[in-house]
Amino acid sequence: MNLFRTPFFLPIVYPSLLWRVPTESKSLYLTFDDGPMPGPTEFVLSELKRFNAKATFFSIGDNVGKHPGIFEKILAEGHAIGNHTFNHLKGWATPLEKYLDNIKACESQIANHRQPIANHKSLFRPPYGRITLKQIKVLKENYQIVMWDVLTYDYSKNISRGNCLMGSIKATRPGSIIVFHDSLKAERNLTFVLPKFLDHFSREGYEFKSLM
């Protein structure tokens, strides 16, 4: 079993959540959590442009408010946006109403820069991947809740850059939703792994798409 890939049983237990895009084509779905952040997010945007890749950014509302220019650049360069709560709340440890209010606060920040897309559910990713059944039940009415097929562990200080790269590559398959982090915590591994990941799969004929 590849530790970088989501265990097979989770999509069975939580079928309403999006774990992977069903496809037989060479398409991959890069996602970036926790930004926008000066430095890491700007690096990511530069690399995506270099490889003509599109991605989805799950943004923290507080960071959107602090760094609106970077958020505007994400939108201007054609990438998709998702809600990642206002303060990176862990669903398992947060009462339902407080969790929903925090998500609404993030949505308000996003709405300052982008109008909702007609006939499309907004995207939401729970921080840490921790969300309760009650939270899912309420949120799925208005959001597509997005999880992942591959977790790069770029934020971990206990993983070497080489292992981060190779583990992520081996776990990736057509339709994979892959999680990187455009955060200061992940910057060390991100700046090493992302360019090589993009290069590897570009050479293999893959296309990098956003989720919307």
Stockholm file with secondary structure:
# STOCKHOLM 1.0

chainA/1-212         MNLFRTPFFLPIVYPSLLWRVPTESKSLYLTFDDGPMPGPTEFVLSELKRFNAKATFFSIGDNVGKHPGIFEKILAEGHAIGNHTFNHLKGWATPLEKYLDNIKACESQIANHRQPIANHKSLFRPPYGRITLKQIKVLKENYQIVMWDVLTYDYSKNISRGNCLMGSIKATRPGSIIVFHDSLKAERNLTFVLPKFLDHFSREGYEFKSLM
#=GR chainA/1-212 SS CCTTBCCTHHHHHCTTSBCBCCCSSSEEEEEEESCCCTTHHHHHHHHHHHTTCCEEEEECHHHHHHCHHHHHHHHHTTCEEEECCSSCCCGGGSCHHHHHHHHHHHHHHHHTTCCCCTTCCEEECCGGGCCCHHHHHHHTTTEEEBCCSEECCTTCTTSCHHHHHHHHHHHCCTTBEEEEECSTTTHHHHHHHHHHHHHHHHHTTCEECCCC
#=GC SS_cons         CCTTBCCTHHHHHCTTSBCBCCCSSSEEEEEEESCCCTTHHHHHHHHHHHTTCCEEEEECHHHHHHCHHHHHHHHHTTCEEEECCSSCCCGGGSCHHHHHHHHHHHHHHHHTTCCCCTTCCEEECCGGGCCCHHHHHHHTTTEEEBCCSEECCTTCTTSCHHHHHHHHHHHCCTTBEEEEECSTTTHHHHHHHHHHHHHHHHHTTCEECCCC
//
